[in-house]
Each structure stands twice: as structure tokens, then as C-alpha cells.
């Protein structure tokens, strides 16, 4: 069994490594990265003028992909988008 202390330590390591979020291959600003126990949450800046979303990626400090999502989503006019990623170490 993995202890809660180790899970929290691993979550803290993940938090320290998250360096950027790419939206359709372009970097979008990270507003905050929070940690609560073994849960890490990443929140991005609101983006305007996005008409279509094809991919969202979270990268580490060495530009390795931590997670990515591929989609084919049209965004209606006058919408701003932010993205929230939640990672739970189990």
C-alpha cells in the first residue's frame, strides 16, 4: 500500500515540474498551480479569440508531455476559455 505521505510527496514533485500548457500548440499562461494533499490542480489564463480547439497539453520543465487531450471542438463567438487540469496521485 502506498502511504498518504508518499502520495503527497509525489504530488508536490509533480506540481514543481509542471511548466507550461499548450493550446493548439501555442503556450497559454498558467494562472495558478495548487496542491491539496495528493491532488494537484492547474488553472490557465482565459483565452479569447479561440475558434477551434484541437489539442491541449501539459508539459514538464524538460518539455515532456505530462498529459494531452486531442479534440475537434468549435468554440462559439464571444466565448473565453480557461482550462483546469486536476491530477490525483493514488
Secondary structure, 3 states (H helix, E strand, C coil): CCCHHHHHHHHHHHHHHEEEEEECCEEECEEEEEEECCEEEEEECCECCCCEEEEEEEEECCCCEEEEEEEEEECCCCCCECCEEEEECC
